Amino acid sequence: MLAFARKIGYDFNLEETFMKDLEERIWKVISRKQTAALATVTAAGTPWVRYVSIESDPDFTLRFCTSRASRKVRHIEINPEVHLTCGNLQPPNDSAYLQVAGRAEIRGDAATKLKYWQEGWKRYFKGPEDPDYIMVFIKPYLIEYNGPGSFEPEIWEK
C-alpha cells in the first residue's frame, strides 16, 4: 500500500502537517486546568459519569486527584477503560471540545503524590502523605476534536 501511495504521488507531508495542526488545537483545549466529565464502567457493566478537575501534560496524558475510597477508583480497578469530555462545556460558545478515550492508571506511590500535590487539596486531604489521596492518570489512545462550525470531529489516534 505504501508503494502504491508513493507511486500516485501521495503527499505524506500534508498528512503530517494536518496531524501537527490537530495536535496543537487539542493542546490548546487541554493545556489549562478544567472540569471534565469522566465516564467509567461499573461492575454491572453500566456507564457512570462524574465531574473531575483535570490537568494535562504535553503528551496528552490527563490527570486528577481523588480519594482511594471513591467509586471511580473501584470502577477503574475493574476496568481501566475510560471516556472523558472536556473543553467547551457551555454551548453555544464558539470554542472546541474533546471526546477522549483512554486507559486509566491509579498511582498512590509517595513520589507521584508529592510531585503533583497542590495546597488547595488540603480541604480534601491532610497532605501528600494522606493514604486516601491518590492520582489517576489517563493515557489517551483516541481523541475526537470537535471544533466550532463542524459536525464532523477530527480524529487523533495513538
Rosetta silent file (secondary structure, phi, psi, omega in degrees, C-alpha in Angstrom):
SEQUENCE: MLAFARKIGYDFNLEETFMKDLEERIWKVISRKQTAALATVTAAGTPWVRYVSIESDPDFTLRFCTSRASRKVRHIEINPEVHLTCGNLQPPNDSAYLQVAGRAEIRGDAATKLKYWQEGWKRYFKGPEDPDYIMVFIKPYLIEYNGPGSFEPEIWEK
SCORE:     score description
SCORE:     0.000 S_00000001
   1 L     0.000  -41.148  179.095    0.000    0.000    0.000 S_00000001
   2 H   -61.313  -42.632  179.511    2.840    2.378    0.847 S_00000001
   3 H   -62.502  -41.316  178.851    4.459    1.747   -2.552 S_00000001
   4 H   -63.002  -43.700 -179.762    1.147    2.485   -4.292 S_00000001
   5 H   -60.065  -41.363  177.875    0.718    5.736   -2.328 S_00000001
   6 H   -67.018  -39.734 -178.057    4.189    6.854   -3.394 S_00000001
   7 H   -61.468  -38.934 -179.038    3.524    5.817   -6.997 S_00000001
   8 L   -87.401    2.537  174.765    0.423    8.003   -7.249 S_00000001
   9 L    81.938   28.924  178.452    2.267   10.907   -5.617 S_00000001
  10 L   -60.630  132.873 -177.876    0.550   10.934   -2.234 S_00000001
  11 L   -90.989   96.506 -179.551    1.860   13.837   -0.170 S_00000001
  12 H   -66.879  -27.724  178.431    2.838   12.361    3.211 S_00000001
  13 H   -64.815  -32.704  178.817    3.942   15.809    4.403 S_00000001
  14 H   -63.058  -44.348  178.755    0.365   17.022    4.074 S_00000001
  15 H   -65.011  -41.165  178.691   -0.867   14.339    6.494 S_00000001
  16 H   -64.448  -41.179  177.826    1.964   15.114    8.921 S_00000001
  17 H   -63.488  -43.103  178.129    1.151   18.841    8.762 S_00000001
  18 H   -59.991  -45.749 -178.622   -2.540   18.106    9.407 S_00000001
  19 H   -65.006  -40.484  178.775   -1.716   15.957   12.456 S_00000001
  20 H   -62.343  -43.364  178.386    0.640   18.612   13.874 S_00000001
  21 H   -63.396  -43.538  178.364   -2.070   21.250   13.449 S_00000001
  22 H   -62.752  -44.279  178.642   -4.650   18.960   15.075 S_00000001
  23 H   -61.280  -37.836  177.753   -2.301   18.229   17.990 S_00000001
  24 H   -65.998  -39.501  178.967   -1.776   21.972   18.512 S_00000001
  25 H   -70.368  -36.840  175.630   -5.542   22.558   18.591 S_00000001
  26 H   -63.352  -46.096 -179.211   -6.023   19.644   21.011 S_00000001
  27 H   -60.842  -37.185  178.601   -3.282   21.031   23.270 S_00000001
  28 H   -59.877  -34.208  179.817   -4.974   24.438   23.234 S_00000001
  29 H   -77.318  -44.272 -171.833   -8.081   22.767   24.709 S_00000001
  30 H   -95.998   -1.662 -175.440   -6.419   20.524   27.320 S_00000001
  31 L   -75.328  -11.311  179.505   -3.458   22.666   28.377 S_00000001
  32 L  -107.368  152.564  173.284   -5.444   24.505   31.046 S_00000001
  33 L   -60.351  139.863  179.982   -6.905   23.214   34.308 S_00000001
  34 E  -164.013  166.928  174.377  -10.567   22.487   33.808 S_00000001
  35 E   -88.418  137.326  179.798  -13.600   20.491   34.794 S_00000001
  36 E  -135.547  154.930  175.434  -14.257   17.420   32.672 S_00000001
  37 E   -93.708  119.879 -178.806  -16.897   14.702   32.597 S_00000001
  38 E  -107.909  126.125  176.724  -15.314   11.308   33.287 S_00000001
  39 E  -108.203  132.179  173.676  -17.153    8.102   32.391 S_00000001
  40 E  -122.833  176.566  178.839  -16.205    4.752   33.889 S_00000001
  41 E  -115.190  128.745 -179.480  -17.866    1.346   33.722 S_00000001
  42 L   -73.481  170.756  176.601  -19.479   -0.128   36.837 S_00000001
  43 L   -61.413  -26.371  178.718  -19.075   -3.741   37.955 S_00000001
  44 L   -84.000   -2.489  177.474  -22.506   -4.357   36.422 S_00000001
  45 L    88.356   11.699  179.690  -21.226   -3.076   33.060 S_00000001
  46 L  -101.397  153.068 -179.920  -23.161    0.197   33.022 S_00000001
  47 E   -75.986  150.220  175.586  -21.649    3.632   32.447 S_00000001
  48 E  -139.693  127.578 -175.299  -21.200    6.104   35.309 S_00000001
  49 E  -119.249  140.644  174.588  -20.282    9.748   34.745 S_00000001
  50 E  -150.649  162.492  176.806  -18.993   12.373   37.152 S_00000001
  51 E   -85.305  143.874  172.733  -17.048   15.617   37.008 S_00000001
  52 E  -135.945  157.718  177.411  -13.327   15.710   37.768 S_00000001
  53 E  -101.085  113.510 -172.548  -10.821   18.555   37.731 S_00000001
  54 E  -108.198  155.211  167.196   -8.104   17.685   35.211 S_00000001
  55 E  -131.631  165.997 -176.181   -4.654   18.861   34.245 S_00000001
  56 E  -141.727  164.351  175.917   -2.554   17.580   31.365 S_00000001
  57 L  -111.603  159.630 -178.961    0.938   17.001   30.054 S_00000001
  58 L   -57.052  -21.604  176.660    2.197   17.817   26.538 S_00000001
  59 L   -84.728   10.540  178.684    1.922   14.116   25.588 S_00000001
  60 L    76.277    6.861  173.929   -1.851   14.492   26.274 S_00000001
  61 L   -65.259  130.187  179.129   -1.743   12.428   29.479 S_00000001
  62 E  -104.056  150.529 -179.669   -4.564   13.697   31.692 S_00000001
  63 E  -147.675  154.095  173.742   -4.501   13.537   35.484 S_00000001
  64 E  -156.343  159.086  176.323   -6.599   14.271   38.533 S_00000001
  65 E   -97.908  156.964  176.845   -6.530   13.518   42.239 S_00000001
  66 E  -161.032  176.713  177.159   -9.213   11.580   44.051 S_00000001
  67 E   -84.421  135.989  177.305   -9.985    9.552   47.124 S_00000001
  68 L   -56.842  -29.850 -176.889   -8.718    5.989   47.220 S_00000001
  69 L   -87.362    3.664 -175.197  -12.179    5.017   48.527 S_00000001
  70 L   -71.746  156.156  177.436  -14.075    6.636   45.630 S_00000001
  71 H   -61.186  -39.007 -178.080  -16.441    4.802   43.331 S_00000001
  72 H   -62.170  -36.827  178.234  -14.400    5.848   40.287 S_00000001
  73 H   -65.311  -43.023  177.639  -11.320    4.100   41.693 S_00000001
  74 H   -60.676  -41.312  178.820  -13.310    0.887   42.220 S_00000001
  75 H   -63.802  -46.556 -177.911  -14.563    1.110   38.635 S_00000001
  76 H   -64.893  -36.304  177.812  -11.072    1.743   37.205 S_00000001
  77 H   -62.001  -33.661  178.555   -9.600   -1.154   39.181 S_00000001
  78 H   -81.147  -42.233 -177.007  -12.120   -3.472   37.486 S_00000001
  79 L  -145.587  106.646 -176.763  -11.975   -1.850   34.035 S_00000001
  80 L   -76.246   -1.752  177.564   -9.373    0.852   33.232 S_00000001
  81 E   -72.761  124.144 -179.407  -11.135    1.887   30.004 S_00000001
  82 E  -132.425  165.105  175.780  -12.492    5.411   30.485 S_00000001
  83 E  -135.458  139.678 -176.039  -14.017    8.200   28.448 S_00000001
  84 E  -135.796  139.145  174.101  -13.661   11.897   29.160 S_00000001
  85 E  -117.772  128.945  179.603  -15.290   15.015   27.691 S_00000001
  86 E  -146.963  172.470 -178.308  -13.595   18.370   28.183 S_00000001
  87 E   106.828 -136.298 -179.132  -13.258   21.792   26.638 S_00000001
  88 L   -71.623  104.263  179.033  -16.283   23.945   25.932 S_00000001
  89 L  -101.340   10.726 -179.179  -18.914   22.619   28.306 S_00000001
  90 L  -133.370   68.679  176.158  -21.229   25.597   27.804 S_00000001
  91 L   -57.563  153.535   12.493  -22.507   25.753   24.238 S_00000001
  92 L   -96.532   27.362  176.410  -23.146   27.773   22.175 S_00000001
  93 L   -48.026  140.709 -174.748  -19.766   29.352   22.971 S_00000001
  94 L   -86.360   64.095  178.357  -17.733   29.270   19.793 S_00000001
  95 L  -141.411  171.183 -172.124  -14.943   27.007   21.036 S_00000001
  96 L   -89.713  159.441  169.642  -13.865   23.384   20.770 S_00000001
  97 E  -137.500  161.379 -176.497  -14.412   20.380   22.969 S_00000001
  98 E  -120.772  146.124  167.030  -12.792   16.950   23.077 S_00000001
  99 E  -111.971  122.785 -173.722  -14.007   13.380   23.457 S_00000001
 100 E  -121.285  123.143  172.707  -11.147   11.301   24.876 S_00000001
 101 E  -105.383  132.343 -178.221  -10.945    7.506   25.023 S_00000001
 102 E  -162.495 -178.891  177.476   -8.131    6.146   27.139 S_00000001
 103 E  -112.508  131.278 -178.419   -6.837    3.806   29.793 S_00000001
 104 E   -95.141  146.855  176.664   -6.658    4.968   33.374 S_00000001
 105 E  -131.612  130.769  179.191   -3.903    4.132   35.826 S_00000001
 106 E   -94.429  129.949  178.218   -4.145    4.645   39.580 S_00000001
 107 E  -129.037  127.630  179.276   -0.955    5.764   41.346 S_00000001
 108 L  -128.606   17.024  179.713   -0.549    6.098   45.067 S_00000001
 109 L   -74.194  152.436 -174.111    3.217    5.948   45.489 S_00000001
 110 H   -58.569  -41.254 -177.694    4.840    8.635   47.630 S_00000001
 111 H   -64.322  -43.930  179.555    6.925   10.169   44.813 S_00000001
 112 H   -65.328  -45.061 -178.549    3.922   10.653   42.497 S_00000001
 113 H   -62.015  -40.064  179.247    1.751   12.029   45.293 S_00000001
 114 H   -69.779  -42.125 -178.399    4.433   14.526   46.314 S_00000001
 115 H   -59.272  -40.943 -173.573    5.174   15.596   42.730 S_00000001
 116 H  -100.952   -1.922 -177.027    1.555   16.511   41.944 S_00000001
 117 L   -57.183  139.603  175.870    0.366   17.689   45.355 S_00000001
 118 L  -128.122  136.137 -176.780   -1.417   21.068   45.432 S_00000001
 119 H   -57.755  -31.694  179.491   -2.069   23.073   48.594 S_00000001
 120 H   -62.162  -17.599 -179.028   -5.682   23.672   47.533 S_00000001
 121 H   -80.949   -2.493 -179.735   -6.366   19.981   48.051 S_00000001
 122 H   -62.487  -19.470  176.688   -5.957   20.378   51.826 S_00000001
 123 H   -72.438  -15.650  179.344   -9.720   20.775   52.087 S_00000001
 124 L  -110.386  -32.820 -174.305   -9.990   17.128   50.980 S_00000001
 125 L  -131.098  154.700 -179.214   -6.752   15.524   52.175 S_00000001
 126 L   -70.561  -27.101 -178.861   -4.372   16.017   55.115 S_00000001
 127 L   161.410 -175.793 -177.241   -1.401   16.356   52.772 S_00000001
 128 L   -63.722  -18.924  179.509    0.628   14.395   50.214 S_00000001
 129 L   -88.200   -5.256 -179.772    1.217   11.629   52.764 S_00000001
 130 L   -59.087  123.346 -178.177   -2.550   11.083   53.305 S_00000001
 131 L   -65.388  -18.901  179.661   -3.223    7.413   52.430 S_00000001
 132 L   -81.883  -20.426 -178.806   -6.611    8.360   50.948 S_00000001
 133 E   -81.117  124.191  175.051   -5.058   10.779   48.409 S_00000001
 134 E  -138.505  166.223  176.396   -4.166    9.185   45.067 S_00000001
 135 E  -113.376  144.730  173.968   -3.622   10.297   41.486 S_00000001
 136 E  -118.815  131.116  178.859   -5.323    8.938   38.391 S_00000001
 137 E  -115.709  136.236  177.837   -3.609    9.236   35.002 S_00000001
 138 E  -116.450  121.334  176.163   -5.396    8.751   31.688 S_00000001
 139 E   -98.949  106.173 -179.009   -3.345    7.819   28.629 S_00000001
 140 E   -69.536  143.303  169.878   -5.488    8.670   25.588 S_00000001
 141 E  -118.278  -11.291  175.828   -5.449    6.417   22.557 S_00000001
 142 E  -149.871  129.953  175.791   -8.200    8.282   20.682 S_00000001
 143 E  -129.652  128.891  172.999   -9.217   11.934   20.811 S_00000001
 144 E  -101.460  121.935  177.223  -12.050   13.486   18.836 S_00000001
 145 E   -96.658  117.842 -179.905  -11.611   17.213   18.316 S_00000001
 146 E  -109.952  100.739 -176.025  -14.981   18.899   17.839 S_00000001
 147 L   -92.504  163.364  179.191  -14.375   22.399   16.552 S_00000001
 148 L   -62.913  141.815  176.455  -16.794   25.259   16.060 S_00000001
 149 L    79.206    9.481 -179.805  -18.797   25.203   12.857 S_00000001
 150 L  -134.569  139.484  176.500  -18.310   21.487   12.163 S_00000001
 151 L   -98.155   -5.647 -179.786  -20.469   18.461   12.849 S_00000001
 152 L  -108.434  120.001  179.581  -17.674   16.035   11.972 S_00000001
 153 L   -73.045  152.933  171.767  -14.930   15.521   14.566 S_00000001
 154 E   -94.505  140.001 -170.797  -11.280   15.355   13.615 S_00000001
 155 E  -108.839  129.592  170.032   -9.613   12.188   14.922 S_00000001
 156 E  -113.195  130.604  177.356   -6.253   11.822   16.685 S_00000001
 157 E  -130.123  145.257  177.586   -5.096    8.284   17.400 S_00000001
 158 L  -107.736    0.000    0.000   -2.054    6.957   19.171 S_00000001
